[in-house]
Amino acid sequence: MAQQINIFIDNITGKLQAITDVLFKNDINIRAMTIQDKGEYGLMKLLVDNPNKANIALVDKGYAAALKDVLAIVIDDKPGGLHRLTTVFLDNGVNILDSYGFVVESSKKAIWCVEVEDIGSIEEIVKREGFDILKDRELYEL
């Protein structure tokens, strides 16, 4: 199963650079990221090519980092692609806790990373409805 790294960081100048420095020095490639402003602090979410190594490196440097399981669901990159998937979620009573997405231009596919409460059962529902889910290595190597 794919994992992202969640990092709580102080919302001050230079913190993002300090995190990218740790990852750079550990030869870790960032594949996607999002940052949420929470006032005095922020929450950064990263998809990287080696989440375990990245998490260890960040924790060793004193960051409050944790690995989080996510489903990386492949959807068609066209109008209605995400709507089709959200309809599956609604029809099956799935509450979405968090999500973000990005497009892989070379394959004309979009990837939607989603956090849900019961990830195992939701994974089966999504597969049954004809969606592909990227394995961890597939996601990290995009």
C-alpha positions in Angstrom: 0.0 0.0 0.0 1.2 3.5 -0.8 2.3 5.8 1.9 2.7 9.6 2.3 4.7 11.4 4.9 2.8 13.9 7.1 5.1 16.5 8.7 4.0 19.1 11.2 6.2 22.2 10.8 6.4 25.7 12.3 5.1 28.3 9.9 8.3 30.3 9.6 10.7 31.2 6.8 13.1 28.5 5.9 11.3 25.4 7.2 10.4 24.1 3.8 14.0 24.5 2.7 15.3 22.7 5.8 13.0 19.7 5.0 14.0 19.6 1.3 17.6 19.8 2.5 17.2 16.6 4.6 15.5 14.8 1.7 18.2 16.0 -0.8 21.0 14.9 1.5 19.4 11.5 1.8 18.9 11.1 -2.0 15.1 11.1 -1.7 13.0 12.4 -4.6 9.8 14.2 -4.0 7.0 13.1 -6.3 4.1 15.3 -5.1 3.4 17.6 -2.1 0.9 19.7 -0.5 1.1 22.2 2.4 -1.7 23.4 4.6 -1.5 26.6 6.5 -2.7 26.2 10.1 -1.7 29.6 11.4 1.5 29.2 13.5 2.3 25.8 12.1 1.7 24.0 8.8 1.0 20.4 7.7 3.1 19.2 4.8 2.2 16.0 3.0 4.8 14.4 0.7 4.8 11.5 -1.8 8.5 10.5 -2.1 10.3 7.6 -3.8 11.3 6.0 -0.5 8.9 7.0 2.3 10.5 4.8 5.0 13.9 6.3 4.4 12.5 9.8 4.3 10.5 9.4 7.5 13.5 8.0 9.4 15.7 10.9 8.1 13.2 13.5 9.1 12.5 12.1 12.5 16.3 11.8 13.1 16.5 15.6 12.5 13.7 16.2 15.0 10.7 16.7 12.7 7.3 15.4 13.8 6.8 13.2 10.8 4.6 10.1 10.4 3.8 7.7 7.6 0.2 7.5 6.5 -1.4 4.9 4.3 -3.2 6.3 1.2 -4.9 4.8 -1.8 -3.4 6.1 -5.1 -6.4 5.6 -7.4 -5.9 5.9 -11.2 -8.7 7.8 -12.9 -9.3 9.0 -16.4 -7.9 12.5 -17.0 -11.1 13.8 -18.6 -14.3 15.5 -17.5 -16.2 13.2 -15.2 -13.2 11.1 -14.2 -13.2 12.2 -10.6 -17.0 12.4 -10.5 -17.2 8.7 -11.4 -15.0 7.8 -8.4 -16.7 10.1 -5.9 -20.0 8.5 -7.0 -18.6 5.1 -6.0 -17.6 6.5 -2.7 -21.0 8.1 -2.1 -22.8 4.9 -3.1 -20.8 2.9 -0.6 -21.0 5.4 2.3 -17.3 6.3 2.2 -16.3 9.4 4.1 -13.2 11.0 2.6 -10.8 12.3 5.3 -8.2 13.9 3.0 -7.2 13.9 -0.6 -5.2 15.5 -3.3 -4.5 14.7 -6.9 -2.1 15.2 -9.8 -1.9 14.4 -13.5 0.7 12.2 -15.1 0.9 13.9 -18.5 2.8 11.2 -20.2 0.0 8.6 -19.6 -3.0 11.0 -19.7 -4.1 9.6 -16.4 -4.7 11.4 -13.1 -3.8 10.1 -9.7 -6.0 10.9 -6.7 -4.6 10.1 -3.3 -7.2 9.7 -0.7 -7.2 9.0 3.0 -10.3 7.1 4.4 -11.2 5.4 7.6 -11.3 1.7 6.5 -8.7 1.7 3.8 -8.8 -2.1 3.2 -12.5 -2.4 2.5 -12.5 0.7 0.4 -9.7 -0.6 -1.7 -11.8 -3.7 -2.6 -14.8 -1.5 -3.5 -12.7 0.7 -5.7 -11.2 -2.3 -7.5 -14.6 -3.9 -7.9 -15.8 -0.7 -9.6 -13.1 -1.0 -12.2 -10.5 1.5 -10.9 -6.8 0.7 -10.7 -4.9 1.3 -7.5 -1.2 2.0 -7.8 1.1 -0.2 -5.8 3.6 1.7 -3.7 6.5 1.3 -6.1 4.3 2.3 -9.0 3.4 5.5 -7.4 6.9 6.3 -6.1 8.4 5.7 -9.6 6.0 8.0 -11.6 
